[in-house]
Amino acid sequence: MRDEVHVVGLDIAKSVFHVHGADQHGREIVRRKLRRDDVEQFFRVLPSCLVGLEACPGAHFSGRLLRSMGHEVRLIPAQYVRPYVKTNKNDAADAEAICEAVTRPTMRFVPIKEEMQQEILVIHRVRAMLIRQRTQLINAIRGHLAEFGVIGPNRAHNIGLLTVLIEDESEARIPAVARHALRYLVEQLREVKTKLARIDSNLVAVARGSSACRRLMTIPGVGVVTASALVSSMRDPADRKRRHFPRGSDWCPSSPPPIQPFQERLQVHRRQPHHAMVMAG
């Protein structure tokens, strides 16, 4: 029976996966519920076919694994799968909907990220979370001290002036109990700053080891953070479609367009009909 499977819809989860397989005419051939440990063995004995998955956490790993077995894997955004669900939403119905959606000729797919790309993305997301925590801690320290009339200058780098006051036992404006509690925030803030410095060092090491990052950093204004974010997020150039470049080379021109003289632009504006200017505005 498995020899007739032409396309498979796979609904992934933490523990239980659902498989819906169909032949080239769309007739159901396989409908199974698999434990996570049984999924790899199932697809290893399955002849190469088209496998569709929802683009969700874990989908890129599953896509790389199935692709290494010889299957053609396509990831579909979840919002594009929902219209193909025929009944109440459940895992089996989702697998059937994925199996149907992946065969649509106009369906848009998500490129599978490589492990290196996801590795850099994890660094960026952890870095973003640490920056949010640093901002929360700084705002908390400022807000608590403001209750006792202690106001510090703006900018995050000036928070050191307030931490000095918190640690100064002779500062009479801060009560002892409040000072004891605020020291926890100061310690946590220093720990977050240390972790941020380490994360930035990791990004520098990744950028130096990537030829694509090094090429991007030759562009004026592009540093380690921007270059590594682009490398981890951009899709393969071979996978580009016309819609990604709506105006051809204008999307990324090799040279800036010539500046039109003011008098010439003024003459064009005067020749433009009034109703056209109203519609344009």
C-alpha positions in Angstrom: 0.0 0.0 0.0 2.8 2.4 0.8 4.1 2.1 -2.7 1.1 4.0 -3.9 1.6 7.0 -1.6 2.4 10.1 -3.7 1.9 12.9 -1.1 1.9 12.9 2.7 0.6 15.5 5.1 2.4 15.3 8.5 1.0 17.1 11.5 3.8 17.4 14.0 3.5 17.8 17.8 5.5 17.1 21.0 4.7 13.4 21.4 2.0 12.2 18.8 2.3 12.8 15.1 -0.5 12.3 12.5 0.1 11.1 9.0 -2.3 11.4 6.1 -1.1 9.9 2.8 -2.8 10.0 -0.6 -2.1 8.8 -4.1 -1.6 10.9 -7.2 -5.3 11.3 -7.6 -5.8 12.5 -4.0 -7.4 9.3 -2.7 -6.6 8.5 0.9 -4.1 5.7 1.3 -2.6 6.0 4.8 -4.1 7.6 7.9 -2.0 6.8 11.0 -1.1 8.2 14.4 2.6 7.8 15.3 4.6 8.3 18.4 7.6 10.6 18.0 10.0 7.6 18.2 8.2 5.8 15.3 8.1 8.7 12.8 11.7 8.3 11.6 11.3 4.6 11.0 8.0 5.1 9.2 9.4 7.6 6.7 12.7 5.6 6.2 10.8 2.6 4.7 8.4 4.9 2.8 9.4 5.5 -0.8 10.4 9.0 -1.7 7.3 11.3 -2.0 6.1 14.8 -1.4 5.8 15.6 2.3 4.0 18.7 3.6 4.3 20.2 7.1 3.0 23.3 8.8 5.7 25.9 9.5 5.7 25.7 13.3 8.3 25.1 16.0 10.2 22.0 15.2 9.1 22.0 11.5 12.6 23.0 10.2 14.3 20.2 12.1 11.7 17.6 10.8 12.0 19.0 7.3 15.8 18.6 7.3 15.4 15.1 8.7 12.9 14.0 6.1 14.9 15.7 3.3 17.9 13.6 4.3 15.8 10.5 3.7 15.2 11.5 0.1 11.7 13.0 0.5 10.7 16.3 -1.1 9.7 18.5 1.9 7.6 21.7 1.8 6.6 23.9 4.8 3.3 25.7 4.6 2.3 28.7 6.8 -0.4 27.7 9.2 -2.8 30.4 7.9 -2.7 28.8 4.4 -3.6 25.3 5.8 -6.7 26.4 7.8 -9.0 26.9 4.7 -8.5 23.2 3.8 -9.7 21.8 7.1 -13.0 20.1 6.4 -14.3 19.5 9.9 -13.6 20.6 13.5 -9.9 21.3 14.0 -8.0 18.3 15.3 -4.6 16.7 14.5 -6.0 14.2 12.0 -8.0 16.8 10.2 -4.9 19.1 10.1 -2.8 16.3 8.5 -5.5 15.8 5.8 -5.6 19.5 5.2 -1.8 19.7 4.9 -1.9 16.8 2.4 -4.4 18.7 0.3 -2.8 22.2 0.6 0.7 21.0 -0.4 -0.5 19.9 -3.8 -2.0 23.3 -4.7 -0.1 24.9 -7.7 -0.4 28.4 -6.3 0.5 27.5 -2.7 3.3 29.6 -1.0 5.9 27.7 1.0 8.4 28.5 3.7 12.1 27.6 2.9 13.6 25.2 5.3 16.3 26.8 7.5 19.6 25.1 7.9 21.0 24.3 11.3 23.5 27.1 11.1 20.8 29.7 10.4 18.7 28.5 13.4 21.8 28.6 15.5 22.4 32.3 14.7 18.7 33.0 15.2 18.8 31.5 18.7 21.6 33.9 19.6 19.7 36.8 18.3 16.5 35.9 20.1 18.3 35.3 23.4 20.1 38.6 22.9 16.8 40.4 22.3 15.3 38.8 25.4 18.3 39.9 27.5 18.0 43.5 26.1 14.3 43.5 27.2 15.2 42.3 30.6 17.9 45.0 30.9 15.3 47.6 30.0 12.8 46.2 32.5 15.4 46.3 35.3 16.5 49.8 34.5 12.9 51.1 34.4 12.2 49.2 37.7 15.2 50.8 39.4 14.3 54.3 38.2 10.6 53.9 39.2 11.3 52.6 42.7 13.9 55.3 43.4 11.5 58.0 42.1 9.1 57.1 45.0 11.8 58.4 47.3 12.6 61.5 45.3 15.8 60.1 43.8 15.8 61.0 40.1 18.7 60.1 37.7 19.6 61.4 34.3 18.1 59.9 31.1 19.8 57.2 29.0 20.5 53.6 29.9 24.2 54.2 30.4 23.5 56.6 33.2 21.9 53.9 35.4 25.3 53.5 37.0 24.8 56.8 38.9 21.7 55.3 40.5 23.3 52.0 41.4 26.0 53.9 43.2 23.4 55.6 45.3 21.7 52.2 46.1 25.0 50.8 47.3 25.9 53.9 49.3 25.0 53.2 52.9 25.2 57.0 53.7 22.5 57.9 51.2 19.7 58.9 53.6 17.0 59.3 51.0 16.7 55.5 50.4 15.3 53.5 53.3 17.2 50.5 54.5 14.5 48.0 53.6 14.1 49.4 50.1 17.9 49.6 49.6 18.1 45.9 50.5 15.5 45.0 47.9 16.9 47.2 45.2 20.3 45.6 45.5 18.8 42.4 44.0 17.8 44.4 40.9 21.3 45.8 40.7 22.9 42.4 40.9 20.5 41.0 38.3 21.2 44.0 36.0 25.0 43.4 36.2 24.4 39.7 35.5 22.3 40.6 32.4 25.0 43.0 31.1 27.6 40.3 31.5 25.5 37.9 29.5 24.9 40.5 26.8 28.7 41.0 26.5 29.2 37.3 26.0 26.4 37.0 23.5 27.9 39.9 21.5 31.3 38.0 21.6 29.5 34.9 20.2 28.0 37.0 17.4 31.4 38.3 16.5 32.9 34.8 16.4 30.0 33.6 14.2 30.4 36.6 11.8 34.1 36.0 11.4 33.5 32.3 10.6 30.9 33.0 7.9 32.0 34.2 4.5 28.5 35.6 3.8 28.7 37.7 7.0 32.1 39.0 6.0 30.9 40.0 2.6 27.9 41.8 4.1 30.1 43.7 6.5 32.0 45.3 3.7 28.9 47.3 3.0 29.1 50.7 4.8 26.8 50.7 7.8 26.4 46.9 8.1 27.9 45.5 11.3 28.0 42.2 13.0 24.4 42.2 14.3 22.8 43.2 10.9 25.0 40.9 8.8 24.4 37.8 11.0 20.6 38.6 11.2 20.5 38.8 7.4 22.4 35.5 6.9 20.1 33.7 9.3 16.8 35.1 8.0 17.2 35.5 4.3 16.1 32.7 2.0 18.3 31.0 -0.6 18.6 33.3 -3.7 17.7 30.4 -5.9 14.3 30.3 -4.2 13.5 33.9 -5.0 10.3 34.6 -6.9 9.3 37.6 -8.9 7.1 38.8 -6.1 10.2 39.2 -3.8 11.6 41.7 -6.3 8.4 43.7 -7.4 10.4 46.3 -9.3 13.2 44.2 -10.6 16.6 45.7 -10.0 15.1 48.7 -8.3 14.6 46.5 -5.2 18.4 46.8 -4.6 19.9 49.2 -7.1 23.6 49.0 -7.7 23.8 52.8 -7.8 21.4 55.5 -6.6 19.1 57.1 -9.2 20.1 60.5 -10.6 18.8 63.5 -8.7 16.3 65.4 -10.8 16.9 69.1 -10.8 14.4 71.2 -8.9 13.3 73.3 -11.8 12.6 70.2 -13.9 10.6 68.6 -11.1 8.6 71.8 -10.8 7.8 71.9 -14.5 6.6 68.3 -14.4 4.4 69.2 -11.4 2.8 72.1 -13.2 2.1 70.1 -16.3 0.3 67.4 -14.2 -3.5 67.8 -14.4 -5.3 69.0 -11.2 -7.5 65.9 -10.9 -4.5 63.6 -11.2 -2.8 65.5 -8.3 -5.9 65.2 -6.2 -6.1 61.4 -6.8 -2.3 61.1 -6.1 -2.7 63.0 -2.9 
